[in-house]
Structure formats: structure tokens, C-alpha cells
Amino acid sequence: MTDKMLPEGSEDRPLLVVDMVIDPVCPWCYVGKRALDRALMALSFNFTLAVRYRPFMLVPDVPLDGLDRALRLSQIYPDEAKRAAAHEALLNAAKEAALDFDPTLPKRIPHTIDALRLLRWSHEDGLQGEMAEGLFAAYWQEGADLSDIETLTAIAGAVGMDRTIARGRLKSTDEIDDTLEEAKAFRKGGVNGVPTFIVNEAQGFAGAIPPDQLLTALRQLAAESPVVEAE
């Protein structure tokens, strides 16, 4: 991702850079995004915030036509009791983040390269937070196909991007390799699960934790990490 110039911190509020590594078809990332939204409200009183959403492919070998989600879950959790426990844990975590959704609504896991390209491009317009939310909501609240160009174009327009430009870029091969390489780089760098939060490009942790705990963790890493200089 080519970063726009980071905002300058003020004398009263130093710059805090938070990178959230996500895949929009990961339900825990949706929960983590909502928890981060709440934590950022508190952090904004003490820091100038720069938040970036970075691409990750939770299922890197997913075929272009996607996977049956129920089948995939049964492969991850062969034991039905463990599968039910994981579902219950997800619902409880969502409740703590004030998020209401049905994790069983999406029936397929789509290939997310185009959704991740769109997320990458939304950074250019300063709309990454809106795009991340739009992708999550479309998939988890509506069961939308995030590999469909028209669906993604509609999301782009809804969050404020130029629909015509977005559709044209999605129909091209623009930044496919760059997006894949960025996602692979996080995996090579030790990111094995998402969401993963990285503070000031230095330290991070994985997992969707309750908003209050997330706020505490981000504050702690902000105190321990060197300040990032604006480029």
C-alpha cells in the first residue's frame, strides 16, 4: 500500500498509527473493527490518529468461485460441540462490541482479492474506515458476494468513492499483484490470524478482544512503541 502522508501530531496530541490487518470474510475481524471504533473514540482525546486497514487472505487457497462456508467450518471444527462453542463465543464477543449479526447468513466464502483491492484504493480517498465497515456489513448483514464487481462497485459508491472509477479499476488487473504481495508479507511477517493490530509500525497482537481491553492494550503499546514520524 502506498501511504498518504500521515497526519502530524500536535504538541498536545502525539501521532498514533494503528494498522488493523483484516479479511472482510472473517467474522472476528468484523467484531474487532467495531471494538476498534469504540477504542478510537477514547484514544482521540489523547492522540492524533492514523488508522489503516491492511489486507490479509484468511483462506489463501480459496478458488475463484469461492467455498461452501458450512463445509469449510466443518473441516476446521470436525467436532460438532466445538463448532457450536466457537459459534457461541463469536456471538458473545459480538455482543460485547455492541454488534448484532447472524454468522450463518453468508453461505459461501468468496475469493476476496477484489474486495481487498477496493479496500486498498479507498485509502487514497481517506475512506478506509468506511470501506472496511461497508465490506463487513455487506457480507455479514446481507450475505453479499464480495467477489462480484457490481456489488463491490455499489459499496464503493455508498462510502463515497467514484463508482465509475472503482468499476473500471475492478475490471482491470490494477494492483492485483501488489495486494497479494502485501497480504503475503503479513503472513511471512508472522501474522497467522486476523484481526491483528499493529501500533506505530512496531508492536502488535492478534485477536478480537472486548473494547475496554482493546483500549488498554493500544494505550500500553502506544506508550512502549516509538513515535512514527510523518512522511
KAGI-V109597 format. One record per residue. N is the residue number from 0. SS is DSSP state (2 for helix, 1 for strand, 0 for the rest). OMEGA is omega in whole degrees, -180 to 180 (999 if undefined). D_CENTER is the distance of its C-alpha to the mean C-alpha in Angstrom with 2 decimals. Layout:
# KAGI-V109597
n: <N/N>
ss: <SS/SS>
omega: <OMEGA/OMEGA>
d_center: <D_CENTER/D_CENTER>
This chain:
# KAGI-V109597
n: <0/1/2/3/4/5/6/7/8/9/10/11/12/13/14/15/16/17/18/19/20/21/22/23/24/25/26/27/28/29/30/31/32/33/34/35/36/37/38/39/40/41/42/43/44/45/46/47/48/49/50/51/52/53/54/55/56/57/58/59/60/61/62/63/64/65/66/67/68/69/70/71/72/73/74/75/76/77/78/79/80/81/82/83/84/85/86/87/88/89/90/91/92/93/94/95/96/97/98/99/100/101/102/103/104/105/106/107/108/109/110/111/112/113/114/115/116/117/118/119/120/121/122/123/124/125/126/127/128/129/130/131/132/133/134/135/136/137/138/139/140/141/142/143/144/145/146/147/148/149/150/151/152/153/154/155/156/157/158/159/160/161/162/163/164/165/166/167/168/169/170/171/172/173/174/175/176/177/178/179/180/181/182/183/184/185/186/187/188/189/190/191/192/193/194/195/196/197/198/199/200/201/202/203/204/205/206/207/208/209/210/211/212/213/214/215/216/217/218/219/220/221/222/223/224/225/226/227/228/229/230>
ss: <0/0/0/0/0/0/0/0/0/0/0/0/0/1/1/1/1/1/1/1/1/1/0/0/0/0/2/2/2/2/2/2/2/2/2/2/2/2/2/2/2/2/2/0/0/0/1/1/1/1/1/1/1/1/1/0/0/0/0/0/0/0/0/0/0/0/1/1/2/2/2/2/2/2/2/2/0/0/0/2/2/2/2/2/2/2/2/2/2/2/2/2/2/2/2/2/0/0/0/0/0/0/0/0/0/0/0/1/1/0/0/0/2/2/2/2/2/2/2/2/2/2/2/2/2/0/0/2/2/2/2/2/2/2/2/2/2/2/2/2/2/2/0/0/0/0/0/0/2/2/2/2/2/2/2/2/2/2/2/0/0/0/2/2/2/2/2/2/2/2/2/0/0/0/0/2/2/2/2/2/2/2/2/2/2/2/2/2/0/0/0/0/0/0/0/1/1/1/1/0/0/0/1/1/1/1/0/0/0/0/2/2/2/2/2/2/2/2/2/2/2/2/2/2/0/0/0/0/0/0/0>
omega: <174/-174/168/179/178/179/177/172/177/179/-179/-176/179/180/174/180/178/173/175/-179/-171/164/-175/177/175/-177/179/175/177/178/-179/178/179/177/178/179/-179/179/-178/178/179/-178/-177/178/-175/-175/162/-170/169/-176/-179/179/-171/-173/175/177/-177/177/-172/-179/-179/178/-177/179/173/-179/172/-172/180/178/-180/179/179/177/179/-180/-179/180/-176/180/179/178/178/179/178/178/180/179/178/180/179/179/179/179/179/179/180/-179/-180/175/-179/-177/-180/-176/179/-177/-180/172/-178/169/-170/-177/-179/176/180/174/180/177/179/-179/-179/177/-179/-179/-178/-175/-175/179/179/-180/178/179/-180/179/179/-177/-179/-177/-172/179/-176/-177/-176/178/-177/172/-178/-175/-179/176/-180/177/179/178/180/180/-178/-179/175/176/177/-175/-177/179/-179/-180/-180/-180/179/179/178/176/-176/173/174/-179/-179/-180/177/-180/178/178/179/-178/177/179/178/-180/175/177/-178/179/180/7/171/-180/179/-176/178/175/-174/-175/-179/179/-179/174/175/-178/-178/-176/-179/178/178/178/179/-179/180/177/-179/-180/177/180/-176/-173/177/180/177/179/176/-179/999>
d_center: <14.23/17.17/16.50/18.39/20.75/19.28/20.97/24.09/24.39/27.56/30.34/29.34/25.56/24.32/21.15/18.11/15.20/11.92/9.30/6.00/5.46/3.10/5.30/5.83/9.09/8.39/9.95/9.49/5.72/7.17/9.84/8.20/6.70/10.32/11.87/10.48/11.87/15.11/15.31/14.90/17.82/19.99/19.04/19.90/23.52/23.77/21.48/20.63/16.84/14.79/11.02/8.99/5.46/6.55/7.03/8.12/10.51/11.04/14.37/15.57/18.91/17.98/20.73/20.35/21.60/19.11/20.04/21.53/19.02/21.87/23.55/20.58/20.25/23.99/23.82/21.31/23.35/26.89/28.33/28.08/28.41/25.49/23.38/24.49/23.82/20.20/19.87/21.65/19.56/16.37/18.34/19.66/16.38/15.19/18.58/18.30/15.22/17.34/15.30/17.47/16.56/18.27/16.39/19.34/19.03/17.22/19.95/18.48/15.56/15.39/15.03/11.75/13.15/13.97/10.74/9.16/12.35/12.03/8.73/10.80/13.82/12.59/12.58/16.30/16.91/15.13/13.00/9.38/8.87/10.92/9.39/5.87/8.38/10.68/8.96/8.24/11.77/13.39/12.62/13.05/15.65/17.51/17.05/16.59/16.71/13.70/16.10/18.63/19.19/20.80/18.05/15.52/18.29/18.75/15.16/15.62/18.92/17.85/15.49/18.29/18.05/21.28/21.38/24.11/22.52/19.18/21.23/23.37/20.70/19.03/22.58/23.08/21.93/20.55/18.20/17.67/19.05/17.24/13.76/15.00/16.54/13.58/11.71/15.14/15.71/13.05/14.68/18.03/17.26/16.89/13.28/14.23/11.63/8.12/6.76/8.80/9.83/12.31/14.93/17.23/16.38/18.56/17.62/14.74/14.18/12.19/11.95/11.23/14.41/16.28/15.81/19.17/18.59/15.27/17.28/20.07/18.10/16.59/20.14/21.67/19.66/20.24/23.91/23.98/22.12/23.89/23.20/21.48/23.88/23.01/23.73>
